[in-house]
Amino acid sequence: MVTVAVLLLPGLGLLLFAMTCLEDRLFGDPAPPRHARRRHLRLLPGGGRGAGHGGGRSSERDAA
């Protein structure tokens, strides 16, 4: 009976360690997403010159 308890003790210790690590991973603070970058959006060139004329490229756009 004592030998069975002594043989099970390392397995139970490993199980306790694994469950602690799993619990920390599940209930811990989430890490920032891997795809998040500093400048995620790519802005159109000439967007800040004026509101309405579209950067002076009216000949390239169709007004349909």
C-alpha positions, 0 to 999 in steps of 0.5 A, a space after each residue: 500500500 505504501 509503495 503504491 502511494 510512493 509511486 503515485 506521488 510523482 504523477 500527482 505532482 506532475 498533474 498538479 503542475 500541469 493543471 496550474 499552468 493550464 489555469 494560468 494560461 486560461 484565466 491570465 491576461 490575454 496577450 496582444 494579438 500577433 497581427 497588431 502593428 503600429 500603423 495598421 491602416 494604409 492611408 491614401 496619398 493626398 488625403 489631407 490636402 483638402 476635403 472634397 477634391 480627392 487629391 487632384 486625381 479626378 481624371 482617374 476616377 469615374 463619377 458613375 
